[in-house]
Every structure is written in structure tokens, then in C-alpha cells.
Amino acid sequence: MPRYLLHRIVCLLMLSATSLEAQHYQFSQFYAAPTYLNPAFTGANACARLSMNYREQWSGIPGAFTTYQASFDHYFQNIKSGVGIQFFKDRAGLANMQSSQVNLLYAYETKINKNYVARGGINIGMVQRTISNSAFIFGDQLERGSSGTLEKLTTEPINYFDMGFGFLGYSKDAWFGFAGNHINKPNQSLLGDKSPLPAEWKFHGGYRFVLDSKNGDKTIGSSNFLTLASNFKHQANFNQLDLGLYYSKQMLVVGCWYRGIPFFKVDSKYSTTDAVIFLFGISFDKYKVGYSYDYTVSKLSNYYSKGAHEISLAMQFCKGKKAKDKRNVGQVYCPKF
């Protein structure tokens, strides 16, 4: 094997190990997984909603990271509350480290005035983590030329309780919110040691610029608008900013995002630039489908990583006139991709 290629593989494995240190889900289409972005989004749609996401990150590296997410939420107007349930499945690295999670979601909505609404939400759930020891090669195997190791290893999965919260404020064209995940700092160690998962903090918001509307009234639904959206995340010494915009014209949605903080660096171990993201989506009736591609711009390079692919699907379930939100302000007009 060429030395430069071996060096690349070792570096990528080290990078994978660093990423696994704080096992975490990542979606470029963060608004296509609204209840994961912030539990305050639970029930924020006029209709019951099913959202599904699939992400394959760095497919050019052996043991690519893959994540699946599915959630269902519904708003109950008589109690001004949204309830939901959420599932995650994540696989990372050559050791086949897997995380499975189920969350229960709740959000309460209150009007500030006729133009603004505030929401607060919580999520509580259980996580199970497993790892396959068969993927490792130990020193005694090489010395003895054996396929088995004498090392005493545990293959038992570990389980822990996880919880988070969030707040959201919005009007017809603007929204902002913040959320905290892993606020109980659960112990995620697979070896029985202490390895608390650091709390993650997210700050997000955006603004929708209506480019045209029916009858010239911009308070009435438009099929042509430009939306600016952002999401800032902080966890331990790691910071990340997703910033971009998307354009919607009738059924078509296209967008572009940048992920990274090029002029701000807290820890030399973490890159401050990651990827440029391109989005294409179709929205029709009660269905929304989106595809995005992350073009790696960090030192890892897109040539070796092959970027990341992500697919989202959202479906609304409405009965008759329920499709029209009877709450005076209406549904959250945030990006759906």
C-alpha cells in the first residue's frame, strides 16, 4: 500500500475517533427535522406531520456515518399543545458503533398578541449504544496469528436517559429560537467509565422575504419567496454555524448553505470550516421531498470524503378544513427543507 494512502487512512480513522467522542446526529437540512432542531416545533404545523430523514456522511471513507430519523407530531388546539414521538438510528465508523434513540415530545403554545406566538417544548427519551468488537484487531492476535483475542471485552449495550428543551418565537415572516440537548449530561461510556455527554446549545432563526403574493397583499400566501435561515450550535469546545438561503417558486425549492466559522477558533483540534451545501426540493400538495449534497471544503477534502448525501421527506395529514390553520397567526412559516 502506498505510504501516502496509508497516512490518509490513519488520519481519517483518527478523525472518525474524534467525531465518535461526542456521538451526535447531524442534518444539513436542519429545518426538515424540525422537532430535532427544537422540541418547541412539536405540533407547530396546522396538520399532523410525519418527517423522515436519511443522511450518509463521508461515503468515500470506510465505515461511513449514516443516520436515520423519523418523527410524528400533532397539534391539539383545545389544550394549545403539540405532542409527538421521534426515532433515531445512527451508525458510525469501522467498529459499527450504533445508537438507537426514541423521544417523547411536548410543546405548549401561547399568543403574545395578534401577530406573534411563543412556544416552549421538551423532549425526553432513552438511548442505546452498541459497538462490535469483532471489527478490532488487537496486538495478541498479531503475535499469535490468531483470529481471536485474549482481551476481556464487553459487548453489552449501554442505555441512558436523555432530555432537552427549547423555546421558539415567530410571526408570519420571522422566527427565532434556542434549544438545549443532553442537559442532564448522561454517561455514554461503553466501558463502564465516566464519559458524560456535554450539553449542546442551538440558536436558530430566519426571515422570509415575500417576492410576490396574491392580489398584491403580502399577508396572503405566496408561492414565490426567498428565505434566510441560520443555526448556530455549541457543544464543549466545538462551535458550528449553518448559514444560507433558499428560493421557493411554486413547487420548486433550491438553496445553498455554508457550514463553518472561518474566523473563530476555540480549539486547534476542531476545524472551523466544513462544507458548502446545495439543496434541491419539490413541494406539492401535502408532500415535500428534499435532497442536499455537502461539498467538503475542510482539509479532509471532498476528493477523499466524497461529501455527504441527505434526503428528507415530509407528509401532512389534514382532514377537510383542518388544512387551514384556525389559529389567528397561523402555522410556523419556517423552512421545510
BELMODA-V47764 format. One line per field, one symbol per residue. psi: psi as a letter, one per 40 degrees, with the letter a starting at -180 (. if undefined). burial: b if it has 24 or more other C-alpha atoms within 12 Angstrom, else e. A space follows every 50 residues. Layout:
# BELMODA-V47764
psi->???
burial->???
This chain:
# BELMODA-V47764
psi->hidddddddddddddddddedghiihhdgdeegddddheeeheeidiihh hiihhhhfeehhfihihihhihiihhddefihiiihiihhhhidefhihh ihihihihhihdaeeiiiiiiihiiihhhiiheeeihidddddefieiie ihihehiiiihiiiiiihiiadeiiiiiihifeegiheheeeahghhiih hhhiiihhhhdiiheeheeihiehihhhiihhihhbehihhhhaiihhhb ehhiihihhigdehhdhedhieicihhhhhihhhbeihhihihhhheadd iddddeaiihhihhhihihbeedhhehddaihfiie.
burial->eeeeeeeeeeebeeebeebbebbbbbbbbbbbbbbbbbbbbbbbbbbbbb bbbbbbbbbebbbbbbbbbbbbbbbbbeebbbbbbbbbbbbbbbbbbbbb bbbbbbbbbbeeeeebbbbbbbbbbbbbbbbeeeeeeeeeeeeeeeeeee eeeeeeebebbbbbbbbbbbbbbbbbbbbbbbbebbbbbbeeeeeebbbb bbbbbbbbbbeeeeeeeeeeebebbbbbbbbbbbbeebbbbbbbbbbbbe eebbbbbbbbbeeeeeeeebbbbbbbbbbbbbbeebbbbbbbbbbbbbeb eeebbebbbbbbbbbbbeeeeeeebebebbbbbbbbb
